[in-house]
Amino acid sequence: MQQEASAIVQTLKSKGLRVTPQRFAVYANLLSRADHPTVEQILTDLNKDFPLSSQATIYSSLQALREVGLVREVLLEQGVSRYDAHIEPHHHFYCRQCGAIEDIAWDTFECIQLNSLRPGLRGESYEVTIQGLCDRCNA
């Protein structure tokens, strides 16, 4: 655990961020999970044992982490921002019944040629979101 904490502190410092208890807690929380939580879920998780953070503090910590590329915002449902510390390129599966989210490896699909867009459009990036039923809901 101490080695993990040191690695988180070093990562934050290497990105030029001041290491605050809140930033540390938010980043550590995101690194420990694969469910792409909302701000509210992070807040509930962090304040479970000791109320330390407000929603505004979580938002500002996430914004700082996002600005330096340690966290990305994932929009899988209209009006719901989720966050992911797994920043390598990947796609997502979203279960439309239970809301489960699962990462899909980048190389699962053939590469999309962004240069095949009509003239005038310049694609810079893409991500595929598959919507359907997970194995629990499909049973």
Secondary structure, DSSP 8 states (H G I E B T S, - for coil): -HHHHHHHHHHHHHTT----HHHHHHHHHHHT-SS---HHHHHHHHTTTS----HHHHHHHHHHHHHTTS-EEEEEETTEEEEES--SSEEEEEETTT--EEEEEGGGS----GGGS-TT--------EEEE--HHHH-
